[in-house]
Amino acid sequence: MKTSSVRPFVAPAFFVSLIALAIWHAEGIRGFTPFCELGSVVVVPLGILAIVGARYRVLDLFKALWHSTEMPEPDEAAKSAEILKFAASAAISSGMILSLIGAILVLANIQDPSSVPRNMAVVLVSLLYGFFLSEFALSPMSRKLLAH
């Protein structure tokens, strides 16, 4: 039975849309500014590449991402699913590492109360990005490849 290539992403997209709607309803467009923390947006994906690159070739990760959009041969699908599953765990690890760095920054500058909110944003947003990449992108891609 053939399933749609977007089906694994429908529920996560709906969930993220509900969160975005709640933020917009409560705070308006300004409610999204804490989520635009550039360090987390850049470092979490780079952390994923670094962690995956320690075990696999980074090119294999990009091939696995490409395979999630098409129907590769069963052996290629299994290898791609394995890489994406590892990348999903690397996303959470990357978010957690950046969260720890942010927590260190908060504690190091605790005498300056004005720096606490910005550094707490790094702590929470990086963990959120790692979780979202893992559970709403990489894990569904891996499951999709395993299902075929």
C-alpha positions in Angstrom: 0.0 0.0 0.0 1.4 3.3 -1.0 1.2 6.2 1.4 1.5 9.9 0.8 5.0 11.4 1.3 3.5 14.2 3.4 1.4 12.0 5.6 4.0 11.6 8.4 4.2 15.4 8.6 0.5 16.3 8.8 0.1 15.8 12.6 3.3 17.6 13.5 2.5 20.5 11.2 -1.0 20.7 12.8 0.5 20.7 16.3 3.1 23.4 15.4 0.3 25.4 13.8 -1.7 25.2 17.0 1.2 26.4 19.0 1.9 29.3 16.6 -1.8 30.3 16.8 -1.7 30.3 20.6 1.4 32.4 20.6 0.0 34.8 18.1 -3.3 35.0 19.9 -1.6 35.7 23.3 1.2 38.0 22.2 0.7 39.0 18.6 3.6 39.0 16.2 5.9 40.1 18.9 5.4 36.8 20.7 7.6 35.1 18.1 10.7 37.2 18.7 12.0 34.9 21.5 12.0 32.0 19.0 14.2 33.9 16.5 17.3 33.3 18.6 20.0 33.1 15.8 22.4 31.1 17.9 20.0 28.3 18.3 18.7 28.4 14.8 22.3 28.0 13.5 24.1 25.9 16.1 21.5 23.2 16.6 21.6 22.0 12.9 25.4 22.4 12.8 25.5 20.3 16.0 23.5 17.6 14.3 25.9 17.7 11.3 28.9 17.4 13.7 27.4 14.5 15.7 26.2 12.6 12.6 29.5 13.4 10.9 31.4 11.6 13.7 29.6 8.3 12.9 28.5 8.6 9.2 29.6 10.6 6.3 27.7 13.9 6.2 26.9 13.3 2.6 25.1 10.1 3.7 22.8 12.3 5.9 21.9 14.4 2.9 21.3 11.3 0.9 19.0 10.0 3.7 17.1 13.2 3.7 16.7 12.9 -0.1 15.6 9.3 0.2 12.8 10.3 2.5 11.3 12.2 -0.4 11.4 9.2 -2.8 11.2 5.4 -2.8 14.8 4.0 -2.6 15.7 0.4 -2.8 15.0 -1.5 0.5 18.6 -1.8 1.5 19.2 2.0 0.9 15.9 2.8 2.7 17.0 0.8 5.7 20.4 2.5 5.8 18.8 5.9 5.4 16.3 5.2 8.1 19.2 4.2 10.4 21.0 7.5 9.7 17.9 9.6 10.2 17.1 7.8 13.5 20.7 8.6 14.6 20.3 12.2 13.4 17.0 12.5 15.4 18.9 11.5 18.6 21.7 13.9 17.6 19.1 16.7 17.3 18.1 16.3 20.9 21.7 16.0 22.0 22.6 19.1 20.1 19.7 21.0 21.7 20.7 19.8 25.1 24.3 20.8 24.7 23.3 24.3 23.6 20.9 24.4 26.6 23.7 23.6 28.9 25.9 26.3 27.4 23.0 28.7 27.9 22.6 27.6 31.5 26.3 28.3 32.1 25.9 31.8 30.6 22.9 32.4 32.9 24.8 31.4 35.9 28.0 33.2 34.9 26.1 36.5 34.5 23.6 36.1 37.3 24.8 39.4 38.9 23.6 41.2 35.7 19.8 40.7 35.8 19.4 42.2 32.3 21.3 39.3 30.7 19.2 36.5 32.3 16.2 36.7 30.0 18.3 36.5 26.8 20.4 33.7 28.0 17.3 31.8 29.2 15.9 32.2 25.7 19.0 30.3 24.4 18.5 27.6 27.0 14.9 26.9 26.2 14.7 27.7 22.5 17.7 25.5 21.6 16.2 22.6 23.4 12.9 23.2 21.7 14.5 23.3 18.3 16.4 20.1 19.0 13.2 18.4 20.0 11.2 19.7 17.1 13.8 18.7 14.6 14.0 15.3 16.2 10.3 14.5 16.7 8.7 16.5 13.9 11.1 16.1 11.1 13.9 13.4 11.4 11.9 10.7 13.3 8.9 10.8 10.9 11.3 10.6 7.9 13.0 7.6 9.5 9.7 5.9 10.2 8.5 6.6 6.7 11.5 4.9 5.2 11.1 1.9 7.5 7.5 1.5 6.6 8.4 1.1 2.9 
